[in-house]
Amino acid sequence: MNTINDFNRIVDENKEIDIAMYGSSHVYSSFDPRTIDSIVQARSFNFGSAAQRIVVTKYVVGESFKKIRPKVVVIDLYASSIKSPTDEESLSHQKQAYNFFAFSFDKLKSIIEVFPSKEVLEIAFPVFDRKDYRLNFDNIIFNKDYRYKTHELMWEYRGFAGLPFKMKQDKKFDSNLFVDFSGKVQAESGLTKFTKEEERNINDLINKAKSQGGNVLIVTAPFLPAMVDPKYADFHKSIDSISTANNIGYIDFNFLGRELNLDFSDFRNAWHLNEFGAKKVSSYLGNYIKTNYDLPNRSKERDWISEQPVNTLQYLSQTYEDESLRVDEKLIDSINIASFGCYDEGDMKTFIFKLNDDIETQVLEKYKLGLYLYAYDEDKNLLSDKDRNFESENFSPTVIQVNGNRYIVKKIRTTLTRFSKIRFFLFDRSGYKGIIGNAIEIENIQAHKKRNE
């Protein structure tokens, strides 16, 4: 829902998407349009959805092409994505992609191609998939600005879903065990054998991606089992051979583990990057696209500038002093809040506390900061928990320094853009045993929108 609402908003505003990325959860976990756009200075979008197989990717490409004409089409392929879905679990994942788009003849044709006949009706018309369905107007979302609430730490942006979690270290995936594929590709002689149907599906997808004249780039997002498996080189050679035959580029990020300095801390599990690994991979992809393809430079377009997510350091350097509210109150004797500010990034809000210049940062190691955001009565429908009148976050504060000033910065997911009251205080890091020092309250706060430069 969030992905397609973002897509429809861009289309409705007559904005062009220059780079479109397609595939499975490997895509939406790996390729961040924020990072790519900042490098290429164009507009990208991520159409990845869970466990998406190649026959469904072809449908998603075709449906999106009815509304956009990307100059670069990025398609992720790995061994499982090439297999046709057959078991119940893999088939169930494919339904998500069909919910992106309205009913059409092409949708029906693709559903018949992928699913057993008994499931066609409920996938073409998802309401029939709900055995317990009853009409409930409270749950029908007509507003394209609606945001389905996902994990509170997830960063979503144009189809990308980034999480900060790091997987536990696993000895079998130690970065020292990453295969040096530069030698293995030369040493292996065989290719992975795709079935005729699989090879036909790959070529059909490539031809669909080429159908509007854009450049097609095949990628394979990194996943740890491939990076430590010498036999993986066979799969790479097969995809590289098909890419060469179709005169298109191929980037296999499993071959770049050492170059990108990837290790277990860049993954949330063995198959998916976290937001830190995604930044490394997205930076590489952005620079590759910038070097190899001719795209419009949108850096002077007001629309493009206004959509770029706020850079916190830039905001603190250039804008914070003009938009912040003077506070000058102590949380405890050694921690003074000089001023407070908040800026709006859609469903994320960034809260900034400017501290006294002589603060000893280690003093904060004893505490957590409680931050409570109270809604006006007319905005309570925007709260994630309708049984209370505030959003809250308890976190371990860290200090950043910009131009000699010291700040605490915290991002919180909330659709509220104004607050009747904001209350914050310190408490013991080991657990809440009461407020330590003073609770500071600020009333009537409006989150500032990013300025167009």
C-alpha positions as CSV (number, residue, x, y, z in Angstrom):
1,M,0.0,0.0,0.0
2,N,2.7,2.5,0.9
3,T,4.7,1.7,-2.2
4,I,1.9,2.0,-4.6
5,N,0.6,5.2,-2.9
6,D,4.0,6.7,-3.3
7,F,4.1,5.7,-6.9
8,N,0.6,7.0,-7.7
9,R,1.5,10.3,-6.0
10,I,4.5,10.8,-8.3
11,V,2.4,9.9,-11.4
12,D,-0.5,12.2,-10.3
13,E,2.0,15.1,-9.9
14,N,3.3,14.5,-13.5
15,K,6.8,13.7,-12.3
16,E,9.0,11.5,-14.4
17,I,10.7,8.4,-12.9
18,D,14.1,8.0,-14.5
19,I,15.3,4.8,-12.8
20,A,12.9,1.9,-12.0
21,M,14.1,-1.1,-10.0
22,Y,12.3,-4.5,-10.0
23,G,12.4,-7.8,-8.2
24,S,12.1,-9.4,-4.8
25,S,12.7,-8.4,-1.2
26,H,16.4,-8.4,-2.2
27,V,15.5,-5.2,-4.2
28,Y,13.5,-3.4,-1.6
29,S,16.2,-4.2,1.1
30,S,19.2,-3.2,-1.1
31,F,18.5,-0.3,-3.4
32,D,17.7,3.0,-1.7
33,P,16.4,5.7,-4.0
34,R,17.5,8.4,-1.5
35,T,21.2,7.4,-2.0
36,I,20.9,6.7,-5.7
37,D,19.1,10.0,-6.5
38,S,21.7,12.0,-4.5
39,I,24.4,10.6,-6.7
40,V,22.7,10.5,-10.1
41,Q,20.6,13.6,-9.4
42,A,17.6,12.0,-11.1
43,R,14.4,10.3,-9.8
44,S,14.3,6.6,-9.0
45,F,11.7,4.2,-7.6
46,N,11.8,0.7,-6.1
47,F,9.1,-1.8,-7.1
48,G,10.4,-4.7,-5.2
49,S,8.0,-7.0,-3.3
50,A,8.4,-10.1,-1.2
51,A,9.7,-13.3,-3.0
52,Q,8.7,-11.9,-6.4
53,R,9.4,-14.4,-9.1
54,I,10.5,-13.5,-12.6
55,V,7.1,-14.2,-14.3
56,V,5.5,-11.8,-11.8
57,T,8.2,-9.2,-12.3
58,K,7.4,-9.2,-16.0
59,Y,3.8,-8.3,-15.1
60,V,4.9,-5.5,-12.7
61,V,7.2,-4.0,-15.3
62,G,4.4,-4.0,-17.9
63,E,1.8,-2.4,-15.5
64,S,4.2,0.3,-14.3
65,F,5.2,1.0,-17.9
66,K,1.6,2.1,-18.6
67,K,2.4,5.2,-16.4
68,I,6.1,5.7,-16.7
69,R,9.0,5.6,-19.2
70,P,12.2,5.0,-17.2
71,K,15.5,5.7,-18.9
72,V,17.2,2.9,-16.9
73,V,15.4,-0.3,-15.8
74,V,17.2,-2.3,-13.1
75,I,16.1,-6.0,-12.7
76,D,17.4,-8.2,-9.9
77,L,17.9,-11.9,-10.7
78,Y,19.1,-14.7,-8.4
79,A,18.5,-18.4,-8.5
80,S,15.2,-18.6,-6.6
81,S,13.7,-15.7,-8.4
82,I,14.1,-17.5,-11.7
83,K,12.1,-20.5,-10.6
84,S,8.4,-20.5,-11.3
85,P,6.3,-20.4,-8.1
86,T,4.8,-23.8,-7.4
87,D,4.4,-24.4,-3.7
88,E,1.8,-22.7,-1.5
89,E,4.2,-20.4,0.2
90,S,5.9,-19.1,-2.9
91,L,2.6,-18.6,-4.6
92,S,1.2,-16.7,-1.7
93,H,4.0,-14.2,-1.8
94,Q,3.2,-13.4,-5.5
95,K,-0.2,-12.0,-4.6
96,Q,1.4,-8.9,-3.0
97,A,2.6,-7.6,-6.4
98,Y,-0.9,-8.0,-8.0
99,N,-2.4,-5.9,-5.3
100,F,-0.2,-3.0,-6.5
101,F,-2.4,-2.5,-9.6
102,A,-6.0,-2.2,-10.6
103,F,-7.8,-4.9,-12.5
104,S,-7.0,-5.1,-16.2
105,F,-6.9,-7.7,-19.0
106,D,-3.1,-7.9,-18.5
107,K,-3.5,-8.6,-14.8
108,L,-6.0,-11.4,-15.5
109,K,-3.8,-12.8,-18.2
110,S,-0.8,-12.9,-15.8
111,I,-2.7,-14.3,-12.9
112,I,-3.9,-17.2,-15.2
113,E,-0.3,-17.8,-16.2
114,V,1.0,-18.0,-12.6
115,F,-1.8,-19.4,-10.4
116,P,-4.0,-22.5,-10.3
117,S,-7.4,-21.8,-11.8
118,K,-9.2,-22.1,-8.4
119,E,-7.3,-19.0,-7.1
120,V,-7.7,-16.7,-10.1
121,L,-10.9,-15.0,-8.9
122,E,-9.7,-14.2,-5.4
123,I,-6.4,-12.8,-6.7
124,A,-8.0,-10.7,-9.5
125,F,-10.5,-9.4,-6.9
126,P,-8.7,-9.5,-3.5
127,V,-11.9,-9.0,-1.6
128,F,-12.8,-12.6,-2.2
129,D,-9.5,-13.7,-0.5
130,R,-11.0,-12.6,2.8
131,K,-13.1,-15.5,4.1
132,D,-14.2,-13.3,7.1
133,Y,-14.9,-10.2,4.9
134,R,-17.6,-7.8,5.8
135,L,-18.1,-4.3,4.6
136,N,-16.5,-1.9,7.0
137,F,-16.2,1.7,5.8
138,D,-13.8,2.5,8.7
139,N,-11.2,0.3,7.0
140,I,-11.5,1.4,3.4
141,I,-8.7,3.8,2.6
142,F,-9.5,6.3,-0.2
143,N,-6.7,8.7,0.6
144,K,-3.4,8.1,-1.3
145,D,-1.6,9.9,1.5
146,Y,-2.5,7.1,3.9
147,R,0.5,5.3,5.4
148,Y,0.2,1.8,6.6
149,K,2.1,1.6,9.8
150,T,5.1,-0.7,9.6
151,H,8.0,-1.3,12.0
152,E,8.7,1.8,14.0
153,L,12.4,1.6,13.0
154,M,11.9,1.0,9.4
155,W,12.9,3.7,6.9
156,E,10.6,3.6,3.9
157,Y,11.2,5.7,0.8
158,R,9.7,5.0,-2.6
159,G,9.5,1.3,-2.2
160,F,12.8,0.9,-0.2
161,A,12.5,-0.6,3.3
162,G,15.5,-0.1,5.5
163,L,16.0,-1.5,8.9
164,P,19.0,-0.9,11.3
165,F,19.1,-4.4,12.7
166,K,22.4,-6.3,12.4
167,M,22.5,-10.1,12.2
168,K,24.4,-12.1,14.8
169,Q,27.9,-12.9,13.8
170,D,28.1,-16.3,12.1
171,K,31.5,-17.9,11.6
172,K,30.4,-19.5,8.3
173,F,29.7,-16.1,6.8
174,D,32.9,-14.4,8.0
175,S,34.1,-11.9,5.5
176,N,37.5,-13.6,5.4
177,L,35.7,-16.5,3.8
178,F,34.3,-14.5,0.9
179,V,35.4,-16.2,-2.4
180,D,37.7,-14.4,-4.7
181,F,35.5,-14.8,-7.7
182,S,37.8,-13.0,-10.0
183,G,39.8,-16.3,-10.2
184,K,36.9,-18.7,-9.9
185,V,35.0,-17.3,-12.9
186,Q,38.0,-18.0,-15.1
187,A,38.6,-21.5,-13.6
188,E,35.0,-22.9,-13.9
189,S,34.0,-24.0,-17.3
190,G,30.4,-25.0,-16.9
191,L,27.3,-22.8,-16.8
192,T,24.2,-23.2,-14.5
193,K,21.6,-25.0,-16.7
194,F,18.3,-23.1,-16.8
195,T,15.3,-24.9,-18.1
196,K,14.0,-23.8,-21.5
197,E,11.1,-22.2,-19.7
198,E,13.3,-20.3,-17.3
199,E,15.6,-19.1,-20.0
200,R,12.5,-18.0,-22.0
201,N,11.1,-16.2,-19.0
202,I,14.4,-14.3,-18.5
203,N,14.6,-13.2,-22.1
204,D,10.9,-12.3,-22.1
205,L,11.5,-10.1,-19.0
206,I,14.5,-8.4,-20.6
207,N,12.5,-7.7,-23.8
208,K,9.6,-6.3,-21.8
209,A,12.1,-4.0,-19.9
210,K,13.5,-2.9,-23.3
211,S,10.1,-2.3,-24.8
212,Q,10.0,1.5,-24.2
213,G,13.6,2.1,-25.3
214,G,15.2,2.5,-22.0
215,N,18.5,0.9,-20.9
216,V,18.3,-2.4,-19.0
217,L,20.7,-3.3,-16.3
218,I,20.6,-6.8,-14.6
219,V,21.8,-6.9,-11.0
220,T,22.2,-9.5,-8.3
221,A,21.9,-8.1,-4.8
222,P,24.3,-9.5,-2.3
223,F,23.4,-12.4,0.0
224,L,25.9,-14.2,2.2
225,P,25.4,-17.8,1.2
226,A,26.4,-16.9,-2.4
227,M,29.5,-14.9,-1.2
228,V,31.1,-17.9,0.5
229,D,30.2,-20.5,-2.1
230,P,32.7,-21.1,-4.9
231,K,30.1,-22.9,-7.0
232,Y,28.1,-19.7,-7.1
233,A,30.3,-18.6,-10.0
234,D,28.4,-20.9,-12.3
235,F,25.2,-19.0,-11.8
236,H,27.0,-15.7,-12.4
237,K,28.4,-16.9,-15.7
238,S,25.0,-18.0,-16.9
239,I,23.4,-14.6,-16.1
240,D,26.4,-12.8,-17.5
241,S,26.1,-14.8,-20.7
242,I,22.4,-14.0,-21.1
243,S,23.2,-10.3,-20.4
244,T,25.9,-10.2,-23.0
245,A,23.7,-11.9,-25.6
246,N,21.1,-9.2,-25.0
247,N,23.7,-6.4,-25.0
248,I,22.9,-5.2,-21.5
249,G,24.9,-4.6,-18.4
250,Y,25.2,-6.9,-15.4
251,I,26.4,-6.1,-11.8
252,D,26.7,-9.1,-9.4
253,F,27.2,-7.6,-5.9
254,N,28.2,-11.0,-4.6
255,F,31.4,-10.5,-6.5
256,L,32.0,-7.1,-4.9
257,G,31.9,-8.1,-1.2
258,R,35.5,-7.3,-0.5
259,E,35.5,-4.2,-2.7
260,L,32.5,-2.8,-0.9
261,N,33.8,-3.9,2.5
262,L,30.7,-5.9,3.3
263,D,30.4,-8.1,6.3
264,F,27.8,-9.6,8.6
265,S,27.1,-6.2,10.2
266,D,25.7,-4.9,6.8
267,F,23.0,-7.6,6.9
268,R,19.8,-8.0,8.9
269,N,19.8,-11.7,8.0
270,A,21.9,-13.8,5.7
271,W,19.7,-12.9,2.7
272,H,18.9,-9.2,3.2
273,L,21.0,-6.1,3.8
274,N,20.2,-3.7,6.5
275,E,20.1,0.1,5.9
276,F,23.9,0.3,6.4
277,G,24.7,-2.3,3.8
278,A,22.1,-0.8,1.5
279,K,23.9,2.5,1.6
280,K,27.1,0.9,0.4
281,V,25.4,-1.1,-2.4
282,S,23.1,1.9,-3.4
283,S,26.2,4.2,-3.7
284,Y,27.9,1.7,-6.0
285,L,24.8,1.3,-8.1
286,G,24.2,5.1,-8.3
287,N,27.8,5.7,-9.4
288,Y,27.6,2.9,-12.0
289,I,24.4,4.4,-13.5
290,K,25.8,7.9,-13.5
291,T,29.0,6.7,-15.3
292,N,27.3,4.4,-17.9
293,Y,24.0,6.0,-18.8
294,D,22.8,9.4,-19.9
295,L,20.1,10.7,-17.6
296,P,18.6,14.2,-17.1
297,N,20.2,16.2,-14.4
298,R,17.3,17.3,-12.1
299,S,19.4,19.1,-9.5
300,K,18.1,22.5,-10.7
301,E,14.4,21.5,-10.7
302,R,12.5,22.9,-7.7
303,D,10.3,19.7,-7.5
304,W,13.3,17.4,-7.3
305,I,15.0,19.6,-4.8
306,S,12.0,19.8,-2.5
307,E,11.5,16.0,-2.5
308,Q,15.0,15.1,-1.4
309,P,15.0,13.9,2.2
310,V,16.5,16.4,4.7
311,N,20.2,16.0,5.4
312,T,20.4,16.5,9.2
313,L,23.9,18.1,9.1
314,Q,22.9,20.5,6.4
315,Y,19.8,21.4,8.4
316,L,21.7,22.0,11.5
317,S,24.3,24.1,9.7
318,Q,21.9,26.2,7.6
319,T,18.4,26.3,8.9
320,Y,18.1,25.2,12.6
321,E,18.9,28.5,14.2
322,D,16.2,30.3,12.2
323,E,13.5,27.7,13.0
324,S,14.3,26.6,16.5
325,L,12.6,27.6,19.7
326,R,14.6,29.0,22.6
327,V,14.2,26.9,25.7
328,D,17.2,27.5,28.1
329,E,16.1,25.0,30.8
330,K,18.0,22.4,32.6
331,L,17.2,18.7,32.5
332,I,19.8,18.2,35.3
333,D,22.4,20.6,36.5
334,S,25.0,19.5,33.9
335,I,22.6,19.3,30.9
336,N,20.9,22.4,29.7
337,I,18.5,22.5,26.7
338,A,19.4,25.7,24.9
339,S,16.8,25.3,22.1
340,F,14.5,22.9,20.4
341,G,13.5,22.3,16.8
342,C,11.5,19.8,14.7
343,Y,11.4,19.3,10.9
344,D,9.0,17.2,8.8
345,E,10.0,14.4,6.4
346,G,6.6,13.1,5.6
347,D,5.8,10.2,8.0
348,M,9.2,10.8,9.8
349,K,9.8,13.8,12.1
350,T,13.3,14.8,13.3
351,F,13.5,16.3,16.8
352,I,16.6,18.3,17.7
353,F,17.8,19.4,21.2
354,K,20.6,21.9,21.3
355,L,22.7,21.4,24.4
356,N,25.1,23.6,26.4
357,D,28.5,23.8,24.7
358,D,30.4,22.6,27.8
359,I,28.5,19.4,28.2
360,E,30.6,16.3,28.9
361,T,29.1,13.8,26.6
362,Q,29.8,10.8,28.9
363,V,27.3,12.2,31.4
364,L,24.5,11.0,29.1
365,E,25.6,7.4,29.3
366,K,23.7,7.0,32.6
367,Y,20.3,8.1,31.1
368,K,17.6,7.4,28.7
369,L,15.5,10.3,27.3
370,G,11.7,10.1,27.3
371,L,10.1,12.1,24.5
372,Y,6.3,12.4,24.5
373,L,4.4,14.0,21.6
374,Y,0.8,15.1,22.4
375,A,-1.8,15.5,19.7
376,Y,-4.5,18.1,19.4
377,D,-8.0,16.6,19.8
378,E,-8.8,17.0,16.1
379,D,-5.5,15.1,15.2
380,K,-6.0,12.1,17.5
381,N,-7.1,10.0,14.5
382,L,-3.5,10.2,13.3
383,L,-2.0,8.5,16.3
384,S,-0.7,5.0,16.0
385,D,-2.5,4.0,19.3
386,K,-6.0,5.4,19.3
387,D,-6.4,4.6,23.1
388,R,-4.0,7.4,24.1
389,N,-3.4,11.0,23.1
390,F,0.3,10.9,22.4
391,E,3.2,9.2,20.6
392,S,6.2,8.4,22.7
393,E,9.8,7.2,22.3
394,N,12.3,6.3,25.1
395,F,15.9,6.2,23.7
396,S,19.5,6.3,24.7
397,P,20.6,9.8,23.7
398,T,23.9,10.4,21.9
399,V,25.5,13.8,21.2
400,I,26.6,15.0,17.7
401,Q,28.7,18.0,17.1
402,V,28.2,20.4,14.2
403,N,30.2,23.7,13.9
404,G,31.2,23.6,17.5
405,N,27.6,23.1,18.8
406,R,26.3,20.0,20.4
407,Y,22.9,18.4,19.7
408,I,20.8,15.4,20.4
409,V,18.9,14.3,17.3
410,K,16.1,11.7,17.2
411,K,13.9,10.6,14.2
412,I,10.4,9.3,15.1
413,R,7.8,7.9,12.7
414,T,4.6,9.8,13.1
415,T,2.1,11.4,10.7
416,L,1.4,14.2,13.2
417,T,2.7,17.5,11.9
418,R,1.9,19.6,15.0
419,F,1.8,19.0,18.7
420,S,-0.2,20.5,21.4
421,K,2.6,19.7,23.8
422,I,6.0,18.1,23.7
423,R,7.4,16.7,27.0
424,F,10.8,15.3,27.6
425,F,12.8,14.1,30.6
426,L,15.7,11.9,31.7
427,F,15.4,8.6,33.6
428,D,17.8,5.8,34.6
429,R,19.1,3.8,31.6
430,S,18.6,0.5,33.4
431,G,14.9,1.0,33.6
432,Y,12.3,3.6,34.5
433,K,12.3,4.4,38.3
434,G,11.0,7.9,38.0
435,I,12.0,11.1,36.3
436,I,15.6,12.3,37.1
437,G,15.9,16.1,37.3
438,N,13.3,18.2,35.5
439,A,10.7,17.4,32.9
440,I,10.6,20.1,30.3
441,E,7.3,20.9,28.4
442,I,6.9,23.0,25.3
443,E,3.5,23.8,23.9
444,N,2.1,24.5,20.4
445,I,4.8,23.1,18.2
446,Q,4.7,22.9,14.4
447,A,7.1,20.7,12.5
448,H,8.8,22.7,9.8
449,K,8.7,21.6,6.2
450,K,12.0,21.4,4.2
451,R,12.6,24.7,2.3
452,N,13.0,24.8,-1.4
453,E,16.4,26.2,-2.1
